[in-house]
Each structure stands twice: as C-alpha cells, then as structure tokens.
Amino acid sequence: EVDLFYGRATDGLRAEPGQHDQWRAGHTLKIADFNGDGYSDVLIYAADGATEIRYGQMNGGLRFAPSTADLWSTGHTLLTGDFNGDGRDDVLIYAVNGHSEIRYGQASDGLRFSAQSVSSWSPGHHLLTNDFDGDGRTDVLIQSANDDVEIRYGQATDGLLFSPASATRYNPGWRLHTGIR
C-alpha cells in the first residue's frame, strides 16, 4: 500500500483520507515531472517490466493515464533528468546487455521514443546523472567495468553527445557514488 502525504506551508505533513494505492512489492518508483506542469509524477516500473506513469495533480492525488501503460523488458536501470533541456524530465533506460535509450517527457501523456537516443554501451557500467557542464541539460557520467570514465552530454536535439575530452581513467577499484555516505 502506498499512502500520499502532502507537505504543508506551515510545518509537517498532512494525509488525505483515501489517498492511497495498492502497488505490489518489487516496483521501482521514479519521481520526476515528466509533463512539465510543475507537479511531481511517479513512474512505476514493475519487476515483470510493466510500466506506467501516475501524474501529479493540482488538487492532490495521482492520475493514471492508460496511454502510459507499457511493457518494457525486465532488469533495466532507470535514471531521470532533463536530458534535452525542454523543462520536462526524461527517462534514461540502461539494460543489462548495454542497450540504452532515452524516453522523453512531453506535455501530453506518455514518454516519446526517439531512435536518435539509442546507444549500445558495454554491460556493467555505473551511471551517474548531473548537469556537469552547467548548460541546464542533464548529462551522464559513465564508469566502465575497467574503470574508464566518460561523460555523455545532454543536448537540445535527441540523444547524448560524447566528448573525447571527458574520457579519463580512475584508479582501479574506485567506484563513483552520489549523495552523502
């Protein structure tokens, strides 16, 4: 069961009666603003590959959009960010076999596929997202299994741009992490 609690301007959280949903265990949840309306949305990726988006609403709660229901392969790593800088969050899908693609957020329901965003990387990479060059678009730092590191830069057109100048190598055994540990 998932319960929604809303932040208050004064302090604390408030719960709305009836604002909960039944989701199975094992789901991956990604919170982002996929349609650019200023409200947080929830992408739900189930262990069996079933995927959908619940859109945040002005009056609270989450709206299910049937057009977002899809079936992706299982075992993907999902990263969110605004890779093309259009004000809507996107989803980078990295498969265990190294296949990657970006599904772009759009004002209407659903995520837009672009063949230009498809890449094939080696399996086993560690990925971090951030705006490394400060241009307002999310970039992807990739650390390979042999400790090579490179950055793929978000760009206004679809896809990620590789810059050879970003390639380097860290000491063997180092792992990249985000957040405070």
N, C-alpha and C positions, 0 to 999 in steps of 0.2 A: 504494500500500500504506500502511496506517495501522498503526503499532505503538503499543501501550499501555505506558507506563512508570508505575510506581506510586511515589509518594513514600514515604520511609521515616522512621520516627520519629528514627532516629539522624542520617542525612545522606544526601544523594544520591537517586538513583532506582534502582529495580530493574525489570528486564524479565522478564516471564514468557514462557517458550517457548510458541510457538503463539498468543500473544495479539496477533494482527494480523488485519486485514481488508482486502479489496480494494475500494476505492471509486474511482470514476472522477474524473478531474480536472474542475474546474469546479464542484464541490459547495460550497455554503455550509454551514458547520457552526456550530451554536449550542449552547453548553454551559450547561445550567441544570438545576435539579431540578424537573422537570415533575410528578412524582407525590408530591413532598414526603416521600420516605423517607430523605433525608439523603445520598443518593449522586448524583453528577453524571450526568446523562443527556446524550445527544447527539441533537439534531435535525438531520437531513440533508435539505437542500433542493437538489435537482439542477437543472442548467441547463434540463432539459426539464420541470420542475415536479414530478417525482416526489419525494415527501416521506415520511419515516419517522422514528421515534424509536427509538434504542437506549438501553435503560435500564441504568444502572449497578447493579452487584450487590455484595453484601457480600463474596463470595469473589473479586471481581475480574472483569474482562471486562465485556462489554456484551451484554445480552439483547435480541434482536429480538422485537418484538411485532407479528405480522402485522396486528392490528387498527389499527395506527398508519399503515399504508401508505395513502397518499392521492395524488391528483394535483391540485396547485394550478396556477394559471396561472403563466406564467414572468415574470421580471423584477421580482419583489417585493423590497422591503426588509423584512427581519425584525429585530425588536427584542424582547428578552426582559426580563422583570421580573415582579414580583408585583403586578399592577395592581389586584387586588381584596383583597389583604392576607390571603389564606387560608393562606399558608405554602407554596404551590406556585407555581412560576414559570409564566408565561403567555407567549404569543407575539402581538405586535402585527404584523399584516401590512399593509404600505402598498404599494399597487400604483402603477404608473407613471401610471395615469389618475386618481389621487387617492382611489380607494376604499380604505377602511381597515376593519379589523375585528380583534377580539381573539379568539384561541382560548385557552381557559382550561385550565390544568393540572388534573388530577384524580387521586384516589388510584388509580383503575383505569387501565388503559392507554388512551392516546389523549388528544386535546385536545377540550374541549367547545366547540361553537359556540353563540353567543348573539346573536340578532338585535338585542338592545339595544346591542351593542358596535359595530354597523356605522355608519360615518360616511362622508361624502363630502367630502373636502378638495380643494383645488386641487392639480393636479400640480406637481411640482418643489419640494416643501418639503424642508427639512433638519430631521431629527428627532433629539432627544436625550432619553434617559430617565434619571431620577433621582428620588429622593424629595424633591422641592423643598419640601414643607410639613412634613416630619418626622412624618407620620402612619403610617408603616410600609407605605404603598402606593406603588408606582411611578407617577410622573407622566410626562407627555410634554411637552417644550418644542418648539414648532413655529415654525420661521422660514420665512416665505413667500418667494417669489421677489422680492417688492417690499420685503423687509426688515421686514415686520411680524412681531412675535413675540408668542406667547401660550402659556399653559400649559393643558393639559387634565389635570385631576387624577384619579388613580385613586380608585375608591370601592368600598365593600363590595358594593354591587349592581353588576351588569354595566354596562360602558360607562365612558366618561371624561366628567368634568364640566367644562364650560367656565366660567371666571370672568372676566367683563369686566375686572375689576381687574388681571388678569395681562397684559392686552394692552398692548403698547408698540411702539416703532419704534427700531431701531438705525440708526446711520449707514449710508448706502448703501455697499455693497461689503464690509461686515463679514460674516464667516462664523463660525458657532459651531462649536467643536471640543471634544471631551472628551479627557482624557489629557494626557500630557506631550509636548510637541513640541520 
